[in-house]
């Protein structure tokens, strides 16, 4: 069991994603659209790190009654939100709360395995992708979106970069550790996939314009990411001071009523056979 990630995503990080669900879905809608495009020919799809289920549900709508999309996530609270949303929409989507690195999938049961920002959190990526490869059918497709480097994503790192100067105890990211930028190194991603049995891995740089409403910026910077978690431990005076400084640092991204930025990502594909 990946204890650290389990604790993070079943704790405040999971609560934050549930609380900011609408903001996150608006922000990453262009990426979700890109990911689920041309997936209607599949019959059994696995969505890894499905979170609150928006991509899983989008695929379920495409598949209709002829297929089944299964979402797996390590966070019970996010899985519960996803399950409720699918049920309310009358979909037969299946959701599992478990670690995709270790879960005992039925062998050769999926013809597409996909993920939107859910593949970067494994403590043993080769073991994880080997497990997913065993769950894939002979000619199954792997497709996922992952972040490129922190340097290429200044919007994503503004809050913690500015906040760390005011909160020195904030944790510092380490290269290749499980987390948002674990797959920043293109060659490392290819090596992981090859070592775990996937064929013809392709890692292509994409830049995706993303946006959300400016009124939601305070919610974003106080609840998401390392700064959001760090602020939960501070007193009200410290929180107010940090939020004011960090909010000012986001001004270059505020355009009228919208916050806009480019998400620098990898579009990764591979084949099971």
N, C-alpha and C positions, 0 to 999 in steps of 0.2 A: 504494500500500500504506500502510495506517495503521500506520506503523512503531512508534509509541509503544505502542499497544494490542497489537500483535503481540508486542512484547517483554515487556510486562507479563503477558499471558495464556499465553505460552509459557515464562515464567520462574516465579518464586516464587508469583505469584498463581494460576497454573494448578495448580501442585503443591499449594497450600493447598486449593483446591477439591476436588482428588482425595482428599487426606488427610481432609478433613472432609465427604466426600460424604454419609455417613449422617446426620450432624447437619443438614446443609443441607436434605436431602430431608425429614426430619422437621419441621424448622422451617417450610418453605415448602409443605408438603403441602396446606394449605387453599387456598393461592393456585393451586397446580397444578390442584386439583379444580375451582375456579371457572373457570379458563382453558379446560379441555378439555371442560367441560359442553356438551352438545348439539352435538357436532362429528361425530357418527356419520353424518350425511347427506353428508359430504364424501367425495371419492374420492382427491384428491391434496392433501396438506397439507405446508406448509413450516414448520419450527420454527426460528426465527432466534435465534442465540446459545444453542444447545441445551445447552451445557455437557456434563455427564456423561450426558445423554440421558433423564432420567426422564420429562419431559413428552412427548418424542418417542415413547418406548416406550408410554406410557399411551395416546396417540392411536393408535398402531399396533394396540394391543389392541382399541380400539373399531372401527377400520376393518376389521379382519380381512383375509381374503384378497381382499376387493373393492376395497381401496384401498392407498395407499402413503404413508407419512409420511417425509419427508426432513428430517434435522437438519443445520444448518450452524453451525459454530463456528470461531473463529479460532485456538483452542488445539488443537494436535495431541494433547497428553497427555489432555485431556478427551474429545476425539473418540475416541481409542483406547479409553478406558474405556467410552464409550457403545456403540461398535461391539461390544465384547466382551460387554457385558450383553445387547444385542439378540440376538446370535448364540446365547448360552447359553439364551435363552428361545425360540429357534426362530422369531424374527420376521424378516420381510423388510425391516425398516427400513433406510433408506439414510442414511449420514452422510458429510458433506463437510467437509474442513478448509480453510477459505478465508474471506475477508472478504465478507460478504453485500452490502456497499456496492459492490463491484466485480466480484463473480463473474458470469460469463456464463451465467445461467440460460436454459433453453429458454424462449422467449417464450410467454406465455399457457399456462403449464403447471400452475398451482396454483389450486384453488378456495377454499382457506383459507390465509392466512399469519398465523402466530401467534408469540408470544414471551412468556416469563416472565422479565422483568428482563434481556432481551438487546438491547433497542433503543437504549439510552442511550449507547452507546460509539462511535458513528460520528463521524469527524472532519468529515464533510460530510453532515448528516442529510438535506438535500433531495436530494442525489445518491443517497443510500442508499435512501430511500423511492421515488424515481423508478425506480431499478433494480428494486426489489421490485414496484412497480406494473407494470412491463413483464413481470414473471414471472407476473402474476396473470391469470386468465381474465376474461372480460367482466364477469361479475357476482360476482367473488370477494369474499370478506370478509377484512378485516384486523382482527385482534384481538390486543391485547397488554396486559400489566400493566407499569407503570413506577412508580417511587417518586415521591411528592410531595416536598415540601421537606425539607431537613435539620431545620429547626425543628419540623416536624410528626412527625419520626421520632427522638425523643430516644434510644430504645434503640440505634438504628443508629449514632448519633454519640457515644455515651457513651465508648467506648474511645479514640477519637482526641481527643475533647475533653479528657478527663482526661490522656491520655498526652502530649498536646502541651505541657502545662505542665511535664512532666518530660523530654521529648525535644524541645527547641526546633527541631531541624533537620527535624522532620516536615513534609512538604509541606502547604500550605494549599489547600483546594479553591477553585476559581474558578467564579463563576456561569456556567452554560451550557456549561462545558467537558465533554468526553466523560467519562462516569463515572456513578456511582450516581444522582446527583441532577440530571443534565443536563436532564431533562424536568419539573422542578419547576414551571415556568411553564405553566399550562394553555393560555393563548392562544398561546404559542410553539409548543406541540405542534400545535394546530389549524393555525397558519400553515404549519408544515413540511409537514403532510399535504396541505393545499390546494395549496401550491406544487409538490408532487410528483405531482399528478394524482389524488389520492384524493378521493372524494366523500362528503359528509355525515359529516364527522368528528364523533364524540361523545367527550368526555373527562369521565368521571364519577368523582367521588371515592368511594373505598371504604375502609373500615377493616376489616382482616382480623385476627382474633385468631390469633396464632401462638405456638408453644411448643416447647421441647425439654428434654431431661433436664438437671437442674442439674449433674450430674456432668460434663457436657460443656462447661460454661461456661469453664473454663480453656483448653480447646482452641479454643473460639470466639474468645476475646479475644487469644490469642497467635498465631493463624494467619490470621484473617480481617481484611480491610480494611487501611487505611493503617497502623494500629498493628501489626498482625500482620507486615506487610512490614518496618516499621522495627525491630521487635524482633530480626529475623534478623541485623541488623548490630551488635547490642550485645553487650557481654561478659555473662557469667553473673550477676555481681553487679548490674549495671544492670537486666538483665531481671527478676531476682527482685524488686527494689525496685519497678519499674514495675508488674509483675503484681499485687503485693500491693495497691497503691493503687487500681489500676483495678478489680480484683476487688471491692473494698469499694464502689466506686461503682455496681456492678450490684445491690447488695442490694435496692433497691426492686422489682426484677423477679423476685426469687427467692421462690417460694411453695412451701415444702416441697421436693419432689423435682423441681419443674418451674420453668423459667424461662419467663415469659409476658410478652407485649407485644402491642401493636396495630401492624400494618404499615399506614401511611398511604400509599395508592397511588392511581393513576389506572387505571381500566379504560377503555381506548381502543378504539374501533371505527370502521371506515370501510368504504366500498364502492368497488370498482374501477369500477363503472359505474352 
